[in-house]
């Protein structure tokens, strides 16, 4: 086995034969991981402007149209349990190719449905079998770096990743206008999947270290996953991020109805959604600039307290009889910005102890985040009553409970110091 200096990790790390001949720099790796995760975001957000047309075409009633998004999120969360164990045994690349293949195939299948039931079933299958594009990027980054440097890289990944939700509704609306049929949006998902498959094939080296390979045995997999979700210092962060992002998923599920119906601004939906997602991307970029200096804990804990304050303001305005779009959107954008200082940092803290089982840990933690977030988001979205009250209440409650989980992991002590990437192999 050869070794080479790894500029991302600052030390000599073994490389597998699959990696020989391939070199990928930090910027390209960040871009690739971001766009892999963005395939998932594109699969959620590009279809949002077409939900009315889709519901009319396939006979979906009322809030049922939200299941096109909600079932994908839930199935994806359940599916994240699977790829990590295989990636810890066979490597990251083969599992990524498998997930991308399913993403492409089921995207094309969704374009051919003739009933709403068929679409829901296929979306569930797409989310479940393509879950590797959600679970593996954090494991690949954890293969290379640790400490607050991982939080910095994950923040940069989220900058690019969140630009996709910012523009995906506009892309979906553009496809709808040009092609005249919502089915072509699913074809565009398949095209994105093909492009990412080619990029990964030609440029991504295998990042799993030979000495970290884990056997495919139920006992070993269960032990690895159990340790990833039971360690006190990390479980609170996993559950906390699941709750705050559950509120975000609730916004995504109901955003088209909330902005288009409650506030009567349907034509402005893609722009307003882009503004909110763009604020979150900008916050992640800002986080990448400060997190190594101030530490993931100090930054994320501060952001969580501010999130609770903004959510309380959202609930107050939502209970006013004359709430307008111009109070709702700035406050929603503010809380999405604060999520930019929470998400990547919470995820990085939760992954710190698990480099040697990064695949299983990422799968187990992604499962908890995605399933909890998807179920909560679906409940919040389905509670839509023509006002912003259910969403605002959910944001405040989930953030407050998240703070309790963080306090549990930190044994009551917040704002801890920075954590350097000082690992050696």
N, C-alpha and C positions, 0 to 999 in steps of 0.2 A: 504494500500500500504506500502510495506516494503522499507527500505532504507539500503544502505550499503556504506562503504567508497570506493570511486573509486580511485585507485592508479594512474590512468592516468590523472584524472582531479584535484586531490588533495582536494576533498571535498565530502560531503554526497549528493548522487544523487539517486532519486527514481529508482527502478527497477520494471519492470512489472512481472506478474506471469509467462509469457513465459520465462523470464530470470532466474527464480529461479532454482537452481540446476546446473546452468552452470556458470563456471568461465573461463575467458580468459585473459591471461596476455598481456602486451603490445607487446612483440615480436611476439606472435602467431597472435594477431590481425593485426599487420603490415604485416606479411607474408600472412595471409588470404586475406586481402584487396588487396595486391599486385597481388596475383595470380588470384583473381577474375577479376581485370582489365586486367591481362595478357591473360585471355581467349580471350578478344577482340584483343589484339596485336597478339596472335597466329593465330587468324582467319584471320588476314591481312597478316602476314609475312611468315607463313609456306608455303603458296601457291606460293610465288614469284619465287622460282627456277623452278616450274612446268609450268609457264605461256606459255613458248614455246610449250611444249607438249600439254597443255590444248588447246591452240589456234589451233594447228594442228588437234587435235582430234575433236574439235567442230566447226571448220571452222571459227574462228575469224580472222579478217583481221587487219594488221598493228597495230596502237596504240589502237585498240578496246580492246585488251586483258587487258589494264589498268582498264577497267570498272569493272573487277572482284574485284578490290581493291576499286576503287573510289565509286562505288554504295553502297558498304558495309559501307564506312565511312559516306557518305551523309545520307543514311537511318538511320544509328545509331544516327547521330546528330539530325535528325528530331524526332526519337523515344525517345530521352532523355526528351522530353517535358512531356511524359506520366507518368513514374514511380514515380517521386518525389511526386506528389499530393497524389497518393494512398499510398505511403510509409509514408507520414505525417498523414494519417488517420488510416491505418491498421497495420502499423509497417514495419520495414525494411525486416524482414525475409520472410514473404509471397511474397513480391514483388521480392525479390532475387530468390526465388524458381521458380517463374513464368518465370522470365527472363532466368534462367539457363535451364529450360525445353524447351523453344523455341530454345535456342542456340543448344541444343543437337538434337532436332527434325529436325531443318533445316540443321544442319551439315550433318546428315544422308541423308536427301533429296538431298542435293547438290551432294552427291556421286553417285546418281542414275540418273542424268540428261542425256538426249540424244541430247540436242542442246544447243548452246551458249545462246540463248534467255531464255531458261528455267533456266540456271544457273544464269543469271543476275537477273531474277525475284526472285529466291529463295535467292540469296545473299542479295537483298534489303529487303526481308521479315525477313531474319535472323538478319540483322543489326537493323531493326526497332524494332522487338519484343524482342530482347535480350539486348536492350539499358540499362536496369536496371543494368547490370554488369558494365556499364560505369558511370552511374549517381549516384549510391547509395554509393559506398565506400567513397567519400568525405563527404557525409552527415553523415555516420556512425562515421567517425573520428570527424566531427564537433559536433556530439552528446556528445563526450567525452572530447574534449580539444579545446582551442582557442589560440589566440595570436601567437607568434613565435613558440610555442611548436607544434601547428598544422603544421606549415611549416616544422619543423624538422621531424615530423612523416610522412608527405606526401613525404618528400625527401627520407626517408628510404623506403617507399612504392615504389617510383619510381626506387630505386636501384634494387629491386627484379623484379619489373614490366619490366624494360628495359633489364634485362638479357634474357627475353623471346624473344624480337625482335633480340637480339644478336645471339641466338642459333636457333631460329625458322626456318630460311632458311636452316640451316644445318640439322635440324630434317626433314624438308620437303624433302630435297634432299636425305637424308638417306632413308626415307620411299619410295621415288621414285625409288631408286636403289634396295632396298630389295624387294619391292612388285611389281615394274614395272609398276605402274599405278597411276596417279595423284589422282584418286578417293579415295585412301586410306588415303591421307592427310586429307580429310574431315572426314573420320572415326576417325582419331586420334584427331581431334577437339572434336568430340562427347565424346570420352573417357576422355579427360581432363574435359569436362563439367560434366560428371558423378562423377568424383573424387571430384570436387569442391562442387557439390551438397551434397555429403555425409559429407564432412568436415563442411560445413555450418550447416547442419542439426544437427550434434552431438556436435558442439563446440561453435557456435555463439549465444550469448544471444541477446534478443531484446534490442536495444539501444534507441529507441524512448521513451521519458519520457511521462507519462500519461498527464501531464499538457500542453504538447506541441502538442497534437493531434489536427489536423485541420479538419473541416467538408468538405465533398465532395460536395461543392457548387461552381458553375462556378464563382460567384462573388468573393468568398474567394480565390479560386485558382488563378484567374486572378490578384487579388490585391497582393497576395504574390509573384507571379512571376514578376509582374510589378515592385514591390519594389526591387527585386533582380537584375534587369537589368536597373534600372533608377537612382539609388543612385549615385551621382557624384563621391563619394570617391571610388567606386568599378567598375563602368561601364568601365572606361578606362582600368583597368587591365583585364577585361573579353575580351574586344575587342583586346587589345594588344596581349594577349596570343593566341587568335584566329588567328591573322595575322602571328605571328612568327611560329606557328605550321602549318599554311597553307603552308608555305615554306617547312617545314619538310615533310608534306604529299606529296608535289610535288616531293621531292627527293624519297620518298618511291614508288610513282607511277611509276617513270621513272628510278629507280635505276638499275633494271635488264637490260634495254636497254642501259642505259648510260654506265654502267661498262662493260657489255658484248659486245655491238656493238661499241660505240664511242671509248672506250679505249681497246677493244679487249681482255678483261680479264674475259670472261664468267665463266671459271672454277674456278676463284678466287672469284666470287661474294659472296658466303656465308661467306667466311673468311673476306673479306673487309667490308661487311655489318655488320658482328659481331664486327669488330674493331670499327666502327663508333658508333654503339649502345652501345658497352662496354664502350667507352669514356663517353657517356652520363650517363651511370649508375654510373661510378666512380665519375663524377661531382656531381650527386645527393647525393652520400655518403659523399663527401666532404662538400656539402651544409648542410647536417644534422649535421655536426660537428661544423659548424661556425655560423649557422643562429640565434640561440638563443643568442649568444654573440654579434653579429654585427647587427642583425635585418634583416628581409626579404627585407625591402626596400633598405637598403644600398647594400646588396649583389646583388639583382636582377637588380637594376639600373646600378651598375658597369658592370655587365655581359652584359646588353643590349648595353651599349656604346661599349664594346669590340666586341660584335657580329656585330655591324655596321662596325667596322674597318675590321674585318675578311671578311665580306661579300663584302666589297669594293675590298679587295685583290682577292677574288674569281672571281669577275667580271673582274678585270684587267687580270688575268691569262686566263680566259675563252675567252677573245678577242685576245689572242695571237695565231698565227697560229700553234704553236708547243706545245700547252698545253698537258701535259702528265698525266697519272694516278697518278704519284708520286708527282704532285703538287695538283691535285684535292682531293685525299683522305685525306692527312693531314689537308687541310683547311676545308673540310667537317667535319672531325672528331673534329676539333677545334670548329666549330660552334655548332655541336651537344653537345659538352661538355658544352659550354656556355648556351645552352638551359637547361641543368641540373641545372643551377643556376637561371633560369628564370621561368620555368614552375610551379614547386611546390610552389614557393614563390608568383607568381602572383595569382595562384588559391587560396592560403590560405588568402591572403590579400582581395580578392574579396568575400570570404565567412565569414569574421570576424563578420559583423553585424547581421548575420542571423541564430543563433543557433536555435531559436524557430520555424523557418520555413526552416530548413536545407534541407529537401527533395525537396521542391519546388524551393528553391534557387539553389541547385545543378542541378536540371533538367533544369531550365531556363538558367543558365550560361553554362552548358554543351551543350545545344541546340545551343547557340550562337557560342561557340567555335567550336563545331564539324561541324555544317553546313557551317559556314564561312570558316573554315579550309579545309573541304572536297571539297567545290566548288573551292576554290582557288587552292588547291592541284591538283584537276582534271584538271583545266585550265593550270597550270604550266606543269603537266605531259603531257597533250595532245599537248602542244606547243613544245614538244621535237623535235628538228630539226637535231639530229645527233651530237650536241655539248652540252656543259654545260652552254652555254650563257643564255637560258631562266631561268634555275634554279638559276644561280648566280644573275641575275637581280632581280628576285622575292625575293630572300633572302634580298638583300639590300633595296629594296623598302618597303617590309613589316616591316622590323626592324625599318626603319626610321619613318614610319607612326605609328608604335607601340610606339615609344618614344613620339610622339605628343599626343597620347591617355593617356599615363602615366602622362605627364605634365598637361593634362586637369584634371585628377582625383586628382592630388596633388597640383592643383592651382599654378603650376609653381615652386614648391619647391621639390627638390629631396633629396635622401639620408637621409630619416627620421630615428629617433632613434628606438631601439628595442621595441617590444610590448609584455609585459609579459602576461601569461595566468593567469589573476587575477579575473576570473569570479566566482561568487557565485550563488548557487541555493537556 
